[in-house]
């Protein structure tokens, strides 16, 4: 069996705290809190289902975060 990759720990963060924030503010705050990758998507965007450690996703509508999740 192949060895497990060395995956860095994700920031300890309250993902619900991003809801309702303007996208720019949420992205900036996420980077300040240690998220190396931040991705913002429109509602209903087609995305792959792979999990990427260290990535924070936002679903945004009308310039505000409506949903946030890791991976």
PDB file of N, H, CA, C and O in Angstrom:
ATOM      1  N   UNK A   1       0.846  -1.178   0.000  1.00  0.00           N
ATOM      2  CA  UNK A   1       0.000   0.000   0.000  1.00  0.00           C
ATOM      3  C   UNK A   1       0.893   1.243   0.000  1.00  0.00           C
ATOM      4  O   UNK A   1       1.910   1.279   0.692  1.00  0.00           O
ATOM      5  N   UNK A   2       0.526   2.222  -0.748  1.00  0.00           N
ATOM      6  H   UNK A   2      -0.301   2.193  -1.310  1.00  0.00           H
ATOM      7  CA  UNK A   2       1.289   3.470  -0.829  1.00  0.00           C
ATOM      8  C   UNK A   2       1.155   4.256   0.473  1.00  0.00           C
ATOM      9  O   UNK A   2       0.115   4.202   1.131  1.00  0.00           O
ATOM     10  N   UNK A   3       2.213   4.988   0.846  1.00  0.00           N
ATOM     11  H   UNK A   3       3.058   5.032   0.312  1.00  0.00           H
ATOM     12  CA  UNK A   3       2.128   5.794   2.066  1.00  0.00           C
ATOM     13  C   UNK A   3       1.135   6.945   1.896  1.00  0.00           C
ATOM     14  O   UNK A   3       0.927   7.447   0.791  1.00  0.00           O
ATOM     15  N   UNK A   4       0.539   7.342   2.989  1.00  0.00           N
ATOM     16  H   UNK A   4       0.708   6.934   3.886  1.00  0.00           H
ATOM     17  CA  UNK A   4      -0.387   8.483   2.963  1.00  0.00           C
ATOM     18  C   UNK A   4       0.397   9.767   2.752  1.00  0.00           C
ATOM     19  O   UNK A   4       1.487   9.926   3.300  1.00  0.00           O
ATOM     20  N   UNK A   5      -0.144  10.679   1.967  1.00  0.00           N
ATOM     21  H   UNK A   5      -1.029  10.550   1.521  1.00  0.00           H
ATOM     22  CA  UNK A   5       0.553  11.953   1.755  1.00  0.00           C
ATOM     23  C   UNK A   5       0.555  12.781   3.036  1.00  0.00           C
ATOM     24  O   UNK A   5      -0.317  12.633   3.893  1.00  0.00           O
ATOM     25  N   UNK A   6       1.538  13.641   3.143  1.00  0.00           N
ATOM     26  H   UNK A   6       2.246  13.761   2.447  1.00  0.00           H
ATOM     27  CA  UNK A   6       1.610  14.553   4.288  1.00  0.00           C
ATOM     28  C   UNK A   6       0.671  15.722   4.014  1.00  0.00           C
ATOM     29  O   UNK A   6       1.021  16.658   3.296  1.00  0.00           O
ATOM     30  N   UNK A   7      -0.517  15.657   4.590  1.00  0.00           N
ATOM     31  H   UNK A   7      -0.802  14.896   5.174  1.00  0.00           H
ATOM     32  CA  UNK A   7      -1.541  16.677   4.359  1.00  0.00           C
ATOM     33  C   UNK A   7      -1.493  17.681   5.509  1.00  0.00           C
ATOM     34  O   UNK A   7      -1.642  17.297   6.669  1.00  0.00           O
ATOM     35  N   UNK A   8      -1.287  18.965   5.200  1.00  0.00           N
ATOM     36  H   UNK A   8      -1.166  19.277   4.257  1.00  0.00           H
ATOM     37  CA  UNK A   8      -1.245  19.961   6.277  1.00  0.00           C
ATOM     38  C   UNK A   8      -2.609  20.122   6.948  1.00  0.00           C
ATOM     39  O   UNK A   8      -3.652  19.921   6.326  1.00  0.00           O
ATOM     40  N   UNK A   9      -2.578  20.480   8.208  1.00  0.00           N
ATOM     41  H   UNK A   9      -1.730  20.643   8.713  1.00  0.00           H
ATOM     42  CA  UNK A   9      -3.820  20.707   8.951  1.00  0.00           C
ATOM     43  C   UNK A   9      -4.560  21.917   8.386  1.00  0.00           C
ATOM     44  O   UNK A   9      -3.950  22.913   7.996  1.00  0.00           O
ATOM     45  N   UNK A  10      -5.877  21.808   8.351  1.00  0.00           N
ATOM     46  H   UNK A  10      -6.373  20.999   8.667  1.00  0.00           H
ATOM     47  CA  UNK A  10      -6.693  22.932   7.885  1.00  0.00           C
ATOM     48  C   UNK A  10      -6.906  23.925   9.027  1.00  0.00           C
ATOM     49  O   UNK A  10      -6.882  23.538  10.195  1.00  0.00           O
ATOM     50  N   UNK A  11      -7.111  25.186   8.701  1.00  0.00           N
ATOM     51  H   UNK A  11      -7.130  25.500   7.752  1.00  0.00           H
ATOM     52  CA  UNK A  11      -7.382  26.173   9.749  1.00  0.00           C
ATOM     53  C   UNK A  11      -8.635  25.806  10.544  1.00  0.00           C
ATOM     54  O   UNK A  11      -9.610  25.298   9.990  1.00  0.00           O
ATOM     55  N   UNK A  12      -8.594  26.068  11.825  1.00  0.00           N
ATOM     56  H   UNK A  12      -7.802  26.481  12.275  1.00  0.00           H
ATOM     57  CA  UNK A  12      -9.789  25.894  12.666  1.00  0.00           C
ATOM     58  C   UNK A  12     -10.603  27.168  12.482  1.00  0.00           C
ATOM     59  O   UNK A  12     -10.192  28.251  12.898  1.00  0.00           O
ATOM     60  N   UNK A  13     -11.748  27.020  11.861  1.00  0.00           N
ATOM     61  H   UNK A  13     -12.082  26.140  11.524  1.00  0.00           H
ATOM     62  CA  UNK A  13     -12.512  28.189  11.449  1.00  0.00           C
ATOM     63  C   UNK A  13     -13.998  27.872  11.516  1.00  0.00           C
ATOM     64  O   UNK A  13     -14.399  26.733  11.279  1.00  0.00           O
ATOM     65  N   UNK A  14     -14.810  28.856  11.832  1.00  0.00           N
ATOM     66  H   UNK A  14     -14.484  29.782  12.024  1.00  0.00           H
ATOM     67  CA  UNK A  14     -16.261  28.719  11.831  1.00  0.00           C
ATOM     68  C   UNK A  14     -16.757  29.087  10.438  1.00  0.00           C
ATOM     69  O   UNK A  14     -16.841  30.266  10.093  1.00  0.00           O
ATOM     70  N   UNK A  15     -17.082  28.083   9.647  1.00  0.00           N
ATOM     71  H   UNK A  15     -17.014  27.126   9.927  1.00  0.00           H
ATOM     72  CA  UNK A  15     -17.485  28.340   8.265  1.00  0.00           C
ATOM     73  C   UNK A  15     -18.783  29.118   8.181  1.00  0.00           C
ATOM     74  O   UNK A  15     -19.014  29.823   7.198  1.00  0.00           O
ATOM     75  N   UNK A  16     -19.632  29.007   9.184  1.00  0.00           N
ATOM     76  H   UNK A  16     -19.444  28.434   9.982  1.00  0.00           H
ATOM     77  CA  UNK A  16     -20.881  29.756   9.203  1.00  0.00           C
ATOM     78  C   UNK A  16     -20.678  31.251   9.351  1.00  0.00           C
ATOM     79  O   UNK A  16     -21.570  32.032   9.020  1.00  0.00           O
ATOM     80  N   UNK A  17     -19.520  31.660   9.842  1.00  0.00           N
ATOM     81  H   UNK A  17     -18.795  31.026  10.111  1.00  0.00           H
ATOM     82  CA  UNK A  17     -19.239  33.082  10.036  1.00  0.00           C
ATOM     83  C   UNK A  17     -19.084  33.825   8.711  1.00  0.00           C
ATOM     84  O   UNK A  17     -19.136  35.055   8.686  1.00  0.00           O
ATOM     85  N   UNK A  18     -18.897  33.105   7.621  1.00  0.00           N
ATOM     86  H   UNK A  18     -18.855  32.106   7.641  1.00  0.00           H
ATOM     87  CA  UNK A  18     -18.733  33.736   6.317  1.00  0.00           C
ATOM     88  C   UNK A  18     -20.072  34.053   5.644  1.00  0.00           C
ATOM     89  O   UNK A  18     -20.134  34.880   4.734  1.00  0.00           O
ATOM     90  N   UNK A  19     -21.124  33.402   6.090  1.00  0.00           N
ATOM     91  H   UNK A  19     -21.074  32.730   6.829  1.00  0.00           H
ATOM     92  CA  UNK A  19     -22.428  33.571   5.436  1.00  0.00           C
ATOM     93  C   UNK A  19     -22.915  35.005   5.542  1.00  0.00           C
ATOM     94  O   UNK A  19     -22.906  35.606   6.617  1.00  0.00           O
ATOM     95  N   UNK A  20     -23.342  35.542   4.404  1.00  0.00           N
ATOM     96  H   UNK A  20     -23.349  35.055   3.531  1.00  0.00           H
ATOM     97  CA  UNK A  20     -23.861  36.899   4.352  1.00  0.00           C
ATOM     98  C   UNK A  20     -22.807  37.968   4.109  1.00  0.00           C
ATOM     99  O   UNK A  20     -23.145  39.120   3.835  1.00  0.00           O
ATOM    100  N   UNK A  21     -21.526  37.598   4.207  1.00  0.00           N
ATOM    101  H   UNK A  21     -21.251  36.662   4.430  1.00  0.00           H
ATOM    102  CA  UNK A  21     -20.468  38.590   3.978  1.00  0.00           C
ATOM    103  C   UNK A  21     -20.329  38.892   2.490  1.00  0.00           C
ATOM    104  O   UNK A  21     -20.613  38.031   1.657  1.00  0.00           O
ATOM    105  N   UNK A  22     -19.895  40.111   2.144  1.00  0.00           N
ATOM    106  H   UNK A  22     -19.665  40.810   2.821  1.00  0.00           H
ATOM    107  CA  UNK A  22     -19.545  40.372   0.755  1.00  0.00           C
ATOM    108  C   UNK A  22     -18.422  39.421   0.340  1.00  0.00           C
ATOM    109  O   UNK A  22     -17.551  39.107   1.151  1.00  0.00           O
ATOM    110  N   UNK A  23     -18.431  38.967  -0.892  1.00  0.00           N
ATOM    111  H   UNK A  23     -19.138  39.222  -1.552  1.00  0.00           H
ATOM    112  CA  UNK A  23     -17.463  37.985  -1.376  1.00  0.00           C
ATOM    113  C   UNK A  23     -16.032  38.445  -1.133  1.00  0.00           C
ATOM    114  O   UNK A  23     -15.219  37.676  -0.621  1.00  0.00           O
ATOM    115  N   UNK A  24     -15.712  39.679  -1.489  1.00  0.00           N
ATOM    116  H   UNK A  24     -16.372  40.304  -1.905  1.00  0.00           H
ATOM    117  CA  UNK A  24     -14.344  40.172  -1.324  1.00  0.00           C
ATOM    118  C   UNK A  24     -13.901  40.094   0.138  1.00  0.00           C
ATOM    119  O   UNK A  24     -12.778  39.678   0.421  1.00  0.00           O
ATOM    120  N   UNK A  25     -14.759  40.485   1.053  1.00  0.00           N
ATOM    121  H   UNK A  25     -15.671  40.823   0.823  1.00  0.00           H
ATOM    122  CA  UNK A  25     -14.447  40.442   2.483  1.00  0.00           C
ATOM    123  C   UNK A  25     -14.248  39.009   2.945  1.00  0.00           C
ATOM    124  O   UNK A  25     -13.312  38.728   3.693  1.00  0.00           O
ATOM    125  N   UNK A  26     -15.113  38.096   2.513  1.00  0.00           N
ATOM    126  H   UNK A  26     -15.873  38.325   1.905  1.00  0.00           H
ATOM    127  CA  UNK A  26     -15.013  36.690   2.907  1.00  0.00           C
ATOM    128  C   UNK A  26     -13.718  36.071   2.390  1.00  0.00           C
ATOM    129  O   UNK A  26     -13.032  35.361   3.126  1.00  0.00           O
ATOM    130  N   UNK A  27     -13.382  36.335   1.131  1.00  0.00           N
ATOM    131  H   UNK A  27     -13.940  36.911   0.533  1.00  0.00           H
ATOM    132  CA  UNK A  27     -12.151  35.792   0.558  1.00  0.00           C
ATOM    133  C   UNK A  27     -10.925  36.304   1.313  1.00  0.00           C
ATOM    134  O   UNK A  27     -10.018  35.537   1.634  1.00  0.00           O
ATOM    135  N   UNK A  28     -10.908  37.594   1.591  1.00  0.00           N
ATOM    136  H   UNK A  28     -11.645  38.218   1.330  1.00  0.00           H
ATOM    137  CA  UNK A  28      -9.786  38.196   2.314  1.00  0.00           C
ATOM    138  C   UNK A  28      -9.674  37.603   3.726  1.00  0.00           C
ATOM    139  O   UNK A  28      -8.576  37.260   4.166  1.00  0.00           O
ATOM    140  N   UNK A  29     -10.780  37.482   4.421  1.00  0.00           N
ATOM    141  H   UNK A  29     -11.672  37.760   4.063  1.00  0.00           H
ATOM    142  CA  UNK A  29     -10.787  36.939   5.779  1.00  0.00           C
ATOM    143  C   UNK A  29     -10.307  35.484   5.784  1.00  0.00           C
ATOM    144  O   UNK A  29      -9.542  35.080   6.660  1.00  0.00           O
ATOM    145  N   UNK A  30     -10.757  34.707   4.804  1.00  0.00           N
ATOM    146  H   UNK A  30     -11.378  35.035   4.092  1.00  0.00           H
ATOM    147  CA  UNK A  30     -10.345  33.304   4.730  1.00  0.00           C
ATOM    148  C   UNK A  30      -8.830  33.184   4.552  1.00  0.00           C
ATOM    149  O   UNK A  30      -8.194  32.349   5.195  1.00  0.00           O
ATOM    150  N   UNK A  31      -8.263  34.001   3.695  1.00  0.00           N
ATOM    151  H   UNK A  31      -8.780  34.679   3.172  1.00  0.00           H
ATOM    152  CA  UNK A  31      -6.808  33.961   3.485  1.00  0.00           C
ATOM    153  C   UNK A  31      -6.059  34.403   4.742  1.00  0.00           C
ATOM    154  O   UNK A  31      -5.022  33.834   5.082  1.00  0.00           O
ATOM    155  N   UNK A  32      -6.585  35.413   5.429  1.00  0.00           N
ATOM    156  H   UNK A  32      -7.428  35.875   5.153  1.00  0.00           H
ATOM    157  CA  UNK A  32      -5.964  35.870   6.676  1.00  0.00           C
ATOM    158  C   UNK A  32      -6.017  34.787   7.752  1.00  0.00           C
ATOM    159  O   UNK A  32      -5.143  34.731   8.616  1.00  0.00           O
ATOM    160  N   UNK A  33      -7.022  33.940   7.706  1.00  0.00           N
ATOM    161  H   UNK A  33      -7.732  33.986   7.004  1.00  0.00           H
ATOM    162  CA  UNK A  33      -7.180  32.873   8.703  1.00  0.00           C
ATOM    163  C   UNK A  33      -6.421  31.609   8.322  1.00  0.00           C
ATOM    164  O   UNK A  33      -6.484  30.605   9.031  1.00  0.00           O
ATOM    165  N   UNK A  34      -5.701  31.658   7.199  1.00  0.00           N
ATOM    166  H   UNK A  34      -5.650  32.474   6.623  1.00  0.00           H
ATOM    167  CA  UNK A  34      -4.821  30.550   6.853  1.00  0.00           C
ATOM    168  C   UNK A  34      -5.270  29.605   5.762  1.00  0.00           C
ATOM    169  O   UNK A  34      -4.616  28.589   5.531  1.00  0.00           O
ATOM    170  N   UNK A  35      -6.371  29.906   5.078  1.00  0.00           N
ATOM    171  H   UNK A  35      -6.902  30.732   5.266  1.00  0.00           H
ATOM    172  CA  UNK A  35      -6.796  29.047   3.972  1.00  0.00           C
ATOM    173  C   UNK A  35      -5.916  29.334   2.759  1.00  0.00           C
ATOM    174  O   UNK A  35      -5.936  30.453   2.246  1.00  0.00           O
ATOM    175  N   UNK A  36      -5.140  28.346   2.285  1.00  0.00           N
ATOM    176  H   UNK A  36      -5.125  27.437   2.702  1.00  0.00           H
ATOM    177  CA  UNK A  36      -4.262  28.600   1.141  1.00  0.00           C
ATOM    178  C   UNK A  36      -5.009  28.723  -0.184  1.00  0.00           C
ATOM    179  O   UNK A  36      -4.534  29.384  -1.107  1.00  0.00           O
ATOM    180  N   UNK A  37      -6.184  28.084  -0.281  1.00  0.00           N
ATOM    181  H   UNK A  37      -6.570  27.547   0.469  1.00  0.00           H
ATOM    182  CA  UNK A  37      -6.985  28.167  -1.504  1.00  0.00           C
ATOM    183  C   UNK A  37      -8.401  28.581  -1.148  1.00  0.00           C
ATOM    184  O   UNK A  37      -9.021  28.016  -0.247  1.00  0.00           O
ATOM    185  N   UNK A  38      -8.900  29.567  -1.863  1.00  0.00           N
ATOM    186  H   UNK A  38      -8.397  30.026  -2.595  1.00  0.00           H
ATOM    187  CA  UNK A  38     -10.275  30.025  -1.674  1.00  0.00           C
ATOM    188  C   UNK A  38     -10.918  30.070  -3.054  1.00  0.00           C
ATOM    189  O   UNK A  38     -10.378  30.674  -3.980  1.00  0.00           O
ATOM    190  N   UNK A  39     -12.066  29.433  -3.183  1.00  0.00           N
ATOM    191  H   UNK A  39     -12.505  28.942  -2.430  1.00  0.00           H
ATOM    192  CA  UNK A  39     -12.746  29.363  -4.480  1.00  0.00           C
ATOM    193  C   UNK A  39     -14.167  29.861  -4.305  1.00  0.00           C
ATOM    194  O   UNK A  39     -14.877  29.430  -3.396  1.00  0.00           O
ATOM    195  N   UNK A  40     -14.582  30.773  -5.179  1.00  0.00           N
ATOM    196  H   UNK A  40     -14.006  31.123  -5.917  1.00  0.00           H
ATOM    197  CA  UNK A  40     -15.936  31.315  -5.155  1.00  0.00           C
ATOM    198  C   UNK A  40     -16.662  30.867  -6.415  1.00  0.00           C
ATOM    199  O   UNK A  40     -16.152  31.005  -7.527  1.00  0.00           O
ATOM    200  N   UNK A  41     -17.852  30.333  -6.221  1.00  0.00           N
ATOM    201  H   UNK A  41     -18.266  30.221  -5.317  1.00  0.00           H
ATOM    202  CA  UNK A  41     -18.637  29.775  -7.322  1.00  0.00           C
ATOM    203  C   UNK A  41     -20.033  30.381  -7.350  1.00  0.00           C
ATOM    204  O   UNK A  41     -20.562  30.777  -6.311  1.00  0.00           O
ATOM    205  N   UNK A  42     -20.635  30.454  -8.540  1.00  0.00           N
ATOM    206  H   UNK A  42     -20.206  30.132  -9.384  1.00  0.00           H
ATOM    207  CA  UNK A  42     -22.027  30.905  -8.616  1.00  0.00           C
ATOM    208  C   UNK A  42     -22.959  29.769  -8.208  1.00  0.00           C
ATOM    209  O   UNK A  42     -22.550  28.608  -8.218  1.00  0.00           O
ATOM    210  N   UNK A  43     -24.200  30.081  -7.850  1.00  0.00           N
ATOM    211  H   UNK A  43     -24.532  31.024  -7.842  1.00  0.00           H
ATOM    212  CA  UNK A  43     -25.158  29.034  -7.482  1.00  0.00           C
ATOM    213  C   UNK A  43     -25.336  28.030  -8.622  1.00  0.00           C
ATOM    214  O   UNK A  43     -25.449  28.408  -9.788  1.00  0.00           O
ATOM    215  N   UNK A  44     -25.358  26.750  -8.264  1.00  0.00           N
ATOM    216  H   UNK A  44     -25.266  26.442  -7.317  1.00  0.00           H
ATOM    217  CA  UNK A  44     -25.590  25.712  -9.260  1.00  0.00           C
ATOM    218  C   UNK A  44     -24.416  25.402 -10.157  1.00  0.00           C
ATOM    219  O   UNK A  44     -24.576  24.694 -11.152  1.00  0.00           O
ATOM    220  N   UNK A  45     -23.229  25.916  -9.833  1.00  0.00           N
ATOM    221  H   UNK A  45     -23.099  26.491  -9.025  1.00  0.00           H
ATOM    222  CA  UNK A  45     -22.055  25.650 -10.670  1.00  0.00           C
ATOM    223  C   UNK A  45     -21.754  24.159 -10.691  1.00  0.00           C
ATOM    224  O   UNK A  45     -21.911  23.469  -9.683  1.00  0.00           O
ATOM    225  N   UNK A  46     -21.326  23.676 -11.831  1.00  0.00           N
ATOM    226  H   UNK A  46     -21.198  24.236 -12.649  1.00  0.00           H
ATOM    227  CA  UNK A  46     -20.944  22.279 -11.968  1.00  0.00           C
ATOM    228  C   UNK A  46     -19.483  22.178 -11.551  1.00  0.00           C
ATOM    229  O   UNK A  46     -18.609  22.818 -12.136  1.00  0.00           O
ATOM    230  N   UNK A  47     -19.232  21.356 -10.518  1.00  0.00           N
ATOM    231  H   UNK A  47     -19.942  20.837 -10.043  1.00  0.00           H
ATOM    232  CA  UNK A  47     -17.860  21.195 -10.020  1.00  0.00           C
ATOM    233  C   UNK A  47     -17.568  19.711  -9.830  1.00  0.00           C
ATOM    234  O   UNK A  47     -18.480  18.895  -9.698  1.00  0.00           O
ATOM    235  N   UNK A  48     -16.288  19.378  -9.820  1.00  0.00           N
ATOM    236  H   UNK A  48     -15.547  20.041  -9.927  1.00  0.00           H
ATOM    237  CA  UNK A  48     -15.903  18.005  -9.541  1.00  0.00           C
ATOM    238  C   UNK A  48     -16.032  17.758  -8.043  1.00  0.00           C
ATOM    239  O   UNK A  48     -16.085  18.707  -7.260  1.00  0.00           O
ATOM    240  N   UNK A  49     -16.082  16.523  -7.649  1.00  0.00           N
ATOM    241  H   UNK A  49     -16.039  15.753  -8.285  1.00  0.00           H
ATOM    242  CA  UNK A  49     -16.332  16.177  -6.256  1.00  0.00           C
ATOM    243  C   UNK A  49     -15.066  15.814  -5.473  1.00  0.00           C
ATOM    244  O   UNK A  49     -15.161  15.334  -4.343  1.00  0.00           O
ATOM    245  N   UNK A  50     -13.883  16.036  -6.057  1.00  0.00           N
ATOM    246  H   UNK A  50     -13.806  16.425  -6.974  1.00  0.00           H
ATOM    247  CA  UNK A  50     -12.677  15.695  -5.315  1.00  0.00           C
ATOM    248  C   UNK A  50     -12.508  16.618  -4.114  1.00  0.00           C
ATOM    249  O   UNK A  50     -12.840  17.803  -4.168  1.00  0.00           O
ATOM    250  N   UNK A  51     -11.989  16.053  -3.034  1.00  0.00           N
ATOM    251  H   UNK A  51     -11.720  15.091  -2.989  1.00  0.00           H
ATOM    252  CA  UNK A  51     -11.744  16.833  -1.820  1.00  0.00           C
ATOM    253  C   UNK A  51     -10.313  17.325  -1.858  1.00  0.00           C
ATOM    254  O   UNK A  51      -9.391  16.536  -2.066  1.00  0.00           O
ATOM    255  N   UNK A  52     -10.115  18.618  -1.661  1.00  0.00           N
ATOM    256  H   UNK A  52     -10.864  19.259  -1.493  1.00  0.00           H
ATOM    257  CA  UNK A  52      -8.775  19.189  -1.624  1.00  0.00           C
ATOM    258  C   UNK A  52      -8.560  19.815  -0.259  1.00  0.00           C
ATOM    259  O   UNK A  52      -9.185  20.818   0.087  1.00  0.00           O
ATOM    260  N   UNK A  53      -7.675  19.215   0.503  1.00  0.00           N
ATOM    261  H   UNK A  53      -7.167  18.401   0.222  1.00  0.00           H
ATOM    262  CA  UNK A  53      -7.352  19.757   1.823  1.00  0.00           C
ATOM    263  C   UNK A  53      -6.820  21.179   1.661  1.00  0.00           C
ATOM    264  O   UNK A  53      -6.039  21.457   0.751  1.00  0.00           O
ATOM    265  N   UNK A  54      -7.241  22.059   2.533  1.00  0.00           N
ATOM    266  H   UNK A  54      -7.875  21.833   3.272  1.00  0.00           H
ATOM    267  CA  UNK A  54      -6.764  23.432   2.485  1.00  0.00           C
ATOM    268  C   UNK A  54      -7.547  24.348   1.567  1.00  0.00           C
ATOM    269  O   UNK A  54      -7.166  25.503   1.378  1.00  0.00           O
ATOM    270  N   UNK A  55      -8.638  23.855   0.992  1.00  0.00           N
ATOM    271  H   UNK A  55      -8.947  22.916   1.146  1.00  0.00           H
ATOM    272  CA  UNK A  55      -9.444  24.713   0.111  1.00  0.00           C
ATOM    273  C   UNK A  55     -10.768  25.032   0.792  1.00  0.00           C
ATOM    274  O   UNK A  55     -11.430  24.154   1.344  1.00  0.00           O
ATOM    275  N   UNK A  56     -11.136  26.299   0.742  1.00  0.00           N
ATOM    276  H   UNK A  56     -10.599  27.013   0.294  1.00  0.00           H
ATOM    277  CA  UNK A  56     -12.426  26.760   1.248  1.00  0.00           C
ATOM    278  C   UNK A  56     -13.238  27.230   0.058  1.00  0.00           C
ATOM    279  O   UNK A  56     -12.769  28.026  -0.755  1.00  0.00           O
ATOM    280  N   UNK A  57     -14.460  26.729  -0.036  1.00  0.00           N
ATOM    281  H   UNK A  57     -14.841  26.082   0.624  1.00  0.00           H
ATOM    282  CA  UNK A  57     -15.353  27.063  -1.145  1.00  0.00           C
ATOM    283  C   UNK A  57     -16.474  27.972  -0.669  1.00  0.00           C
ATOM    284  O   UNK A  57     -17.005  27.814   0.430  1.00  0.00           O
ATOM    285  N   UNK A  58     -16.816  28.915  -1.511  1.00  0.00           N
ATOM    286  H   UNK A  58     -16.384  29.044  -2.404  1.00  0.00           H
ATOM    287  CA  UNK A  58     -17.962  29.786  -1.263  1.00  0.00           C
ATOM    288  C   UNK A  58     -18.909  29.695  -2.446  1.00  0.00           C
ATOM    289  O   UNK A  58     -18.479  29.665  -3.599  1.00  0.00           O
ATOM    290  N   UNK A  59     -20.191  29.652  -2.153  1.00  0.00           N
ATOM    291  H   UNK A  59     -20.540  29.676  -1.216  1.00  0.00           H
ATOM    292  CA  UNK A  59     -21.208  29.837  -3.182  1.00  0.00           C
ATOM    293  C   UNK A  59     -21.741  31.243  -2.960  1.00  0.00           C
ATOM    294  O   UNK A  59     -22.195  31.580  -1.866  1.00  0.00           O
ATOM    295  N   UNK A  60     -21.683  32.052  -3.997  1.00  0.00           N
ATOM    296  H   UNK A  60     -21.314  31.778  -4.885  1.00  0.00           H
ATOM    297  CA  UNK A  60     -22.062  33.455  -3.850  1.00  0.00           C
ATOM    298  C   UNK A  60     -23.181  33.831  -4.805  1.00  0.00           C
ATOM    299  O   UNK A  60     -23.246  33.367  -5.943  1.00  0.00           O
ATOM    300  N   UNK A  61     -24.052  34.680  -4.304  1.00  0.00           N
ATOM    301  H   UNK A  61     -23.999  35.057  -3.379  1.00  0.00           H
ATOM    302  CA  UNK A  61     -25.154  35.200  -5.112  1.00  0.00           C
ATOM    303  C   UNK A  61     -25.340  36.666  -4.750  1.00  0.00           C
ATOM    304  O   UNK A  61     -25.340  37.023  -3.572  1.00  0.00           O
ATOM    305  N   UNK A  62     -25.497  37.506  -5.752  1.00  0.00           N
ATOM    306  H   UNK A  62     -25.497  37.215  -6.709  1.00  0.00           H
ATOM    307  CA  UNK A  62     -25.656  38.945  -5.548  1.00  0.00           C
ATOM    308  C   UNK A  62     -24.505  39.534  -4.723  1.00  0.00           C
ATOM    309  O   UNK A  62     -24.701  40.454  -3.929  1.00  0.00           O
ATOM    310  N   UNK A  63     -23.295  38.983  -4.930  1.00  0.00           N
ATOM    311  H   UNK A  63     -23.136  38.236  -5.575  1.00  0.00           H
ATOM    312  CA  UNK A  63     -22.106  39.523  -4.276  1.00  0.00           C
ATOM    313  C   UNK A  63     -21.919  39.129  -2.829  1.00  0.00           C
ATOM    314  O   UNK A  63     -21.031  39.651  -2.156  1.00  0.00           O
ATOM    315  N   UNK A  64     -22.756  38.200  -2.327  1.00  0.00           N
ATOM    316  H   UNK A  64     -23.478  37.775  -2.873  1.00  0.00           H
ATOM    317  CA  UNK A  64     -22.656  37.781  -0.920  1.00  0.00           C
ATOM    318  C   UNK A  64     -22.560  36.261  -0.820  1.00  0.00           C
ATOM    319  O   UNK A  64     -23.101  35.536  -1.654  1.00  0.00           O
ATOM    320  N   UNK A  65     -21.870  35.798   0.204  1.00  0.00           N
ATOM    321  H   UNK A  65     -21.430  36.387   0.882  1.00  0.00           H
ATOM    322  CA  UNK A  65     -21.690  34.365   0.431  1.00  0.00           C
ATOM    323  C   UNK A  65     -23.001  33.765   0.934  1.00  0.00           C
ATOM    324  O   UNK A  65     -23.561  34.220   1.932  1.00  0.00           O
ATOM    325  N   UNK A  66     -23.478  32.750   0.239  1.00  0.00           N
ATOM    326  H   UNK A  66     -23.023  32.380  -0.571  1.00  0.00           H
ATOM    327  CA  UNK A  66     -24.713  32.062   0.609  1.00  0.00           C
ATOM    328  C   UNK A  66     -24.429  30.699   1.232  1.00  0.00           C
ATOM    329  O   UNK A  66     -25.270  30.161   1.951  1.00  0.00           O
ATOM    330  N   UNK A  67     -23.240  30.132   0.959  1.00  0.00           N
ATOM    331  H   UNK A  67     -22.557  30.569   0.374  1.00  0.00           H
ATOM    332  CA  UNK A  67     -22.874  28.809   1.461  1.00  0.00           C
ATOM    333  C   UNK A  67     -21.355  28.716   1.511  1.00  0.00           C
ATOM    334  O   UNK A  67     -20.670  29.294   0.667  1.00  0.00           O
ATOM    335  N   UNK A  68     -20.823  27.992   2.497  1.00  0.00           N
ATOM    336  H   UNK A  68     -21.379  27.523   3.183  1.00  0.00           H
ATOM    337  CA  UNK A  68     -19.386  27.763   2.560  1.00  0.00           C
ATOM    338  C   UNK A  68     -19.114  26.336   3.006  1.00  0.00           C
ATOM    339  O   UNK A  68     -19.827  25.788   3.847  1.00  0.00           O
ATOM    340  N   UNK A  69     -18.065  25.736   2.429  1.00  0.00           N
ATOM    341  H   UNK A  69     -17.486  26.181   1.745  1.00  0.00           H
ATOM    342  CA  UNK A  69     -17.696  24.361   2.776  1.00  0.00           C
ATOM    343  C   UNK A  69     -16.237  24.131   2.466  1.00  0.00           C
ATOM    344  O   UNK A  69     -15.642  24.815   1.633  1.00  0.00           O
ATOM    345  N   UNK A  70     -15.662  23.140   3.161  1.00  0.00           N
ATOM    346  H   UNK A  70     -16.145  22.585   3.837  1.00  0.00           H
ATOM    347  CA  UNK A  70     -14.256  22.788   2.962  1.00  0.00           C
ATOM    348  C   UNK A  70     -14.123  21.808   1.802  1.00  0.00           C
ATOM    349  O   UNK A  70     -15.049  21.067   1.474  1.00  0.00           O
ATOM    350  N   UNK A  71     -12.949  21.830   1.197  1.00  0.00           N
ATOM    351  H   UNK A  71     -12.196  22.432   1.463  1.00  0.00           H
ATOM    352  CA  UNK A  71     -12.608  20.830   0.192  1.00  0.00           C
ATOM    353  C   UNK A  71     -12.659  21.338  -1.176  1.00  0.00           C
ATOM    354  O   UNK A  71     -12.394  20.596  -2.121  1.00  0.00           O
TER     355      UNK A  71
END
